[in-house]
């Protein structure tokens, strides 16, 4: 586990976050899962941090961490199941469908799908409300 001090380049918000490795930070940044809680910007960078010495037993820390991860994964699976059951999947056509719903009142049911950060920002500028939801692929048996 590694803890980084993160900085939002848009609003200068500084916050800490834990990652399983430095590669995990890079992976999450690349797929736009790092977002500023203050201004919703994706312009998040890590800064230098000094190491912190922990006096607790590693097994207790790992046990607590594993419990939290398990809880969060289960919550995310619940949200994903709800979304799949109650919204229409539109895949890469998300921005087109969102605009159609907003401007033409095309559908009454919500949608979910894939969009780039730039597309989401354009939708927000047009007054179309969207939400980014972390999506986990369940690769565990």
N, C-alpha and C positions, 0 to 999 in steps of 0.2 A: 504494500500500500504506500502511496505517496500523496502528500498534501501539497497543493499549490495555492499560492495567493494569486487570484485572478483579477484582472483589471478590464473594465469595459472601456474601450477606446472612444466610445461615443459620449458617455456621461461621466467617465472617471470613477464609477462605482468600483469599490475594492471589496472582494469577498474571498473566502477560502472554500476549497472543495477537495474532496478525496478522490483518488483514482487508483485503479489496481496497478497501473504502471504508467510510465511516460508515454508509451505507445497508445494506451487507452485514451489519454487526453487527446493525442493527435487524431485518433480514429473518431472520437466523438465530435471534435471540432470540424473534421472533414465532412461529416454527415449532418452538420448543423444541429446538434443536440445540446450545444452550450449556448445559453442565452442569458442575458442580463435580466435579473428580476426587477430592476428599477425601470429600465427603458425598453426592454424587449429587443435589444440589439444583439446581433450575432458577432459583433466585433470584439470578441473576448480573447485576451492574450494572457499568458502566464508570466509572472515576474519571479525574481529570485527570492528564495526563502531560506532561512536558516533551519537546520534540523531541530526537531524537538525530541528531547529524551523522555521516554515513557517508562515509568517505574512499575506499572502493573505487569502481571504475568501475561505473556503472549497468548497462552491458551484461552484465558478469559476474554481478552480483547478479540481474538479470532472468533470465539463462540458468539459474542455479542454482535460482531460484524456479520457473521453468517445468518444470525436470526433476523437482523435488520434487512439484509439482502433478500432473504426468503420472503419476508413480509412484503417488501416493495415489489418483488416479482409477482407475487400473488395478486396484489392490488392492480398492477399493470395488466395482468391477464384478465382480471375482472372488467376493467375498463375496455380492454380490447374486445372482449366478448360482448359487452353491451353495445359498443360501436358497431360491430359486425352484425348484430341482431336488429339494430334500430336505424341504421344508416345505409345508404346505397354506396357501394364501392365504384368509383369512376376512374381509378387508376391515374394515368398520366394526363387525363383530360380534366383534372380538378379545376384549374383556373377557368377554362372555358365553361364548365358546368356551373361554377360559382357565379360567374358573370351572368349566365343565362337565368339562374334562379333570382339573382338580385334585380336585374333589369326587366326581365320578362315575366317574373313570378311563375316560372316554368313548373316547378315541383313544390310540394309542401313538405316532403321528407328530406332530412338532412343528408349530406354527402360526406364522403371521406376519400382521400386519394393522395397522390404525390404531386408536389410542386417545389420549385426552387425557391430559395430565399428571396431572390429578386422578384419572382412572381407574387409571393406572399406580400412583399412590401408594396408592390403595385396595386394589389387588391385592397390593402389597407388605405392607400392614398385615395382610392376610388370610393372609400366608405363601406367596403365589403368586409364584414367581420369574419375572421378566421382564427383558428387555434392550432398551435403546433402541439402534437401529442407524441411523446416518445413511444416508439413501437419496437417491441422485442420479438425476435423470432425464437420460438421455443424449440431449441435443438436438443434439450435434455429428454431422456426417456423416462 
